[in-house]
Amino acid sequence: MKPFLRPTWAEISLPTLRSNLRRLRGRLSRRTKLMFVVKGDGYGHGALSVSRLAQRTGLADWLGVSSVEEGAALRDGGLKLPILVLGSLYPFESFRAAACYDLVPTVASLESARRLAAMTRRMGRKISCHLKVETGMGRIGMSEAAALGAMEFLSGRPEVRVGGVYTHFSCAESSRLFTRAQLARFRKVLAAMQDRGMDPGLRHAANSAGMLGFPESRLDLVRPGLAAYGLCEGFDPVLTLKTKIVFIKTVKPGTPIGYGATYRAKRRTRLATLPIGYADGFSRGLSNRGEALVGGVRCPVAGVVSMDMTMIDVTRVKGARVGDEVVLIGRSGKDELSARDMARRLGTIPYEVVCGLTARVPRVVLP
Ligand SMILES: Cc1ncc(COP(=O)(O)O)c(C=O)c1O
């Protein structure tokens, strides 16, 4: 990692990730495999380091990425685990790169099955793919009829092996009824394949909320992301976002602060400036509503978050000074500001909070 001087960074705790993965593993029977979802640069944690941990410890059997580029970067980084590309591959030429990097592409349409078979024949090589079945997510995937058609078509193409069939839940954390209906639809497709003597390979459906809330959905493989990163109940957060006070001042009542002068000090106020802003992924939506922890004390954001700097009210922190560490996501003293809290404040989900941290924030991996 390049040395950094600007004191804003994210710490990625590998021991915490290991313990979350172990906890997830502990819920599975021996025959169920675990695919660790590391798309979106490992949910903003750094895909290479989290994938290496998963491989080194043997806690994941597969890795899940969203694109051929993401998978290729893992291969270039020395990852040997099987990698499923969860997105729909287009342009179809990208099947060639998937084959070269030994990635398992998703086939989400009959057309894509045909193009994959044609490409592998031309290349004179074999490839394994997983078929995606639509059961209620409404994103990518085939109807029952199309999935059976693709299976039948590929059964006559020895160069393409169907290594798995999967679907994805849209409401596993919010609707039991909807999720059960999705699982029932998926089982129906699998049964239809079985009736025709087709082997679906690995059958999978469950994301974190699916595998935790619906044990019956674990099937042959589960695909957790969120829980492994500690962003749902019962798991410990892997990422901590930190910065340091770089400037401090005491202002008189009525002093305007930041762009638009949206904040005016109500009393004599001690204000600290932090070198973090929306160009780091610290959302402007936290203007006058976010919080930071300094020495375990909650300090409200004062004024508008700008591109590179944010002010906080540190009046309640005794002896606050330049160089003091500030926690924006994570623990400080007895208190904690979680990515989930931040997401709630922003009216979004923790996925967006962590994925939104930009490349400007160095990720410091704690071994
Ligand atoms: C197809 C697929 N499977 C699994 C996951 C992992 O989901 P989660 O992070 O909720 O566990 C995702 C993430 O969005 C996904 O798109």
The ligand as an ORCA input file, in Angstrom:
! r2SCAN-3c Opt
* xyz 0 1
  C     -26.808    -12.602     -6.687
  C     -26.366    -12.207     -5.317
  N     -26.137    -13.162     -4.416
  C     -25.745    -12.870     -3.147
  C     -25.593    -11.565     -2.735
  C     -25.184    -11.275     -1.314
  O     -26.210    -10.624     -0.622
  P     -26.049    -10.177      0.904
  O     -24.942     -9.182      0.913
  O     -27.348     -9.575      1.245
  O     -25.712    -11.374      1.695
  C     -25.841    -10.533     -3.645
  C     -25.709     -9.146     -3.212
  O     -26.420     -8.266     -3.504
  C     -26.241    -10.870     -4.971
  O     -26.495     -9.921     -5.874
*
